[in-house]
């Protein structure tokens, strides 16, 4: 039977998923970890991605596939010299050292934030590649002098597979120098970083949604895309659906037929992997908050959920900006707990962590709904396994909430893209033919305090004022 493979190059690991081309059934998986990182400096040597890919590929049985595609963590900066050798460790999306550069860039374009949003759909934040380029130019002139090419993580892994420096419109839209509305690079924005450089050969060629990048071991290599764009494919996201992915970070996105531009910077106006658009909100703090509180309480995630479910009324409020925050844009922030009393219980602290993550995601949903129609929420990601978190979101979201048990939405989406590239078929048709997108309804919890969001908002505003 013909096989296709999808690669998920995430912050924490590289995962390979192999599917039957005809039925979409998963026939093999493999995964290998990356070294952990902690902001403000969050960097990885791309060589570890290649080593992790090779290990994951071997774990999956080193299959003979007809097509393969890479989905990767967005925004990262992979700096290469003229020989395509890596100059320095890649700065990842959650590296916040370029926060001063984001502020500086926003001041350089006449018209400020609204002009940036109009130009590229987004206002540059520390996550975006353009700010990391500015940081490199400012902070490491010896490396800047060697810079010949800049790639995103998925671009770099595609380069290793087929020898081509290419990207796709979805991932390109997260750089801060490619316009989803026009489908072109904004050379004027790159010249803000360095006016003396010829940028035309520095950035990769942007492929269409089903345009092959090349071949690897006889397999067609798809264009690849960003992880959020691939997840939308893997979940069969349609118009009116919002995907809420609760991993290390939290991401909220919705399919849109038209490009979006948010001058506040809360919503990034991305393109998707199909030719449409994917407005997106990202929070830096989601599952990592639950990880931290579980560690403090000395419990695993199952027990943390049990404690949270058993919490009585009242208790503290947690603002979960543990490692800075992207939405709202507070890269230097830290977490904050209010309302502590001497009789606080383990159960209440566990529930405060869950509620804090939920309220942070709901703030993101509020912003997303101002730019895209949302009629249903699909929960995915590791922390969506928390029944308490799902129930809190269902109680407060204001629209139906569903949950998918699909373990690997990103790798599944990469498989969809690989198959569509090989067959020349519509991406959505491939996903539907494979039966992707099945969800179950989430029942709202009936013990969510009526004033939870108000108390959270008051605590959040104190953090902002402080």
HELIX and SHEET records of a PDB file:
HELIX    1   1 UNK A   46  UNK A   59  1                                  14    
HELIX    2   2 UNK A   99  UNK A  108  1                                  10    
HELIX    3   3 UNK A  112  UNK A  120  1                                   9    
HELIX    4   4 UNK A  129  UNK A  139  1                                  11    
HELIX    5   5 UNK A  141  UNK A  146  1                                   6    
HELIX    6   6 UNK A  153  UNK A  162  1                                  10    
HELIX    7   7 UNK A  169  UNK A  172  1                                   4    
HELIX    8   8 UNK A  187  UNK A  193  1                                   7    
HELIX    9   9 UNK A  227  UNK A  234  1                                   8    
HELIX   10  10 UNK A  287  UNK A  297  1                                  11    
HELIX   11  11 UNK A  301  UNK A  310  1                                  10    
HELIX   12  12 UNK A  346  UNK A  369  1                                  24    
HELIX   13  13 UNK A  382  UNK A  385  5                                   4    
HELIX   14  14 UNK A  387  UNK A  396  1                                  10    
HELIX   15  15 UNK A  409  UNK A  423  1                                  15    
HELIX   16  16 UNK A  427  UNK A  433  1                                   7    
HELIX   17  17 UNK A  452  UNK A  465  1                                  14    
SHEET    1   A 6 UNK A  26  UNK A  33  0                                        
SHEET    2   A 6 UNK A  13  UNK A  20 -1                                        
SHEET    3   A 6 UNK A   3  UNK A   9 -1                                        
SHEET    4   A 6 UNK A  67  UNK A  72  1                                        
SHEET    5   A 6 UNK A 219  UNK A 221  1                                        
SHEET    6   A 6 UNK A 214  UNK A 216 -1                                        
SHEET    1   B 5 UNK A  26  UNK A  33  0                                        
SHEET    2   B 5 UNK A  13  UNK A  20 -1                                        
SHEET    3   B 5 UNK A   3  UNK A   9 -1                                        
SHEET    4   B 5 UNK A  67  UNK A  72  1                                        
SHEET    5   B 5 UNK A 225  UNK A 226  1                                        
SHEET    1   C 2 UNK A  43  UNK A  44  0                                        
SHEET    2   C 2 UNK A  90  UNK A  91 -1                                        
SHEET    1   D 2 UNK A  78  UNK A  80  0                                        
SHEET    2   D 2 UNK A 149  UNK A 151 -1                                        
SHEET    1   E 2 UNK A 166  UNK A 168  0                                        
SHEET    2   E 2 UNK A 205  UNK A 207  1                                        
SHEET    1   F 2 UNK A 178  UNK A 179  0                                        
SHEET    2   F 2 UNK A 184  UNK A 185 -1                                        
SHEET    1   G 7 UNK A 268  UNK A 271  0                                        
SHEET    2   G 7 UNK A 277  UNK A 283 -1                                        
SHEET    3   G 7 UNK A 250  UNK A 256 -1                                        
SHEET    4   G 7 UNK A 241  UNK A 246 -1                                        
SHEET    5   G 7 UNK A 376  UNK A 380  1                                        
SHEET    6   G 7 UNK A 400  UNK A 403  1                                        
SHEET    7   G 7 UNK A 440  UNK A 441 -1                                        
SHEET    1   H 2 UNK A 317  UNK A 319  0                                        
SHEET    2   H 2 UNK A 336  UNK A 338 -1                                        
END                                                                             
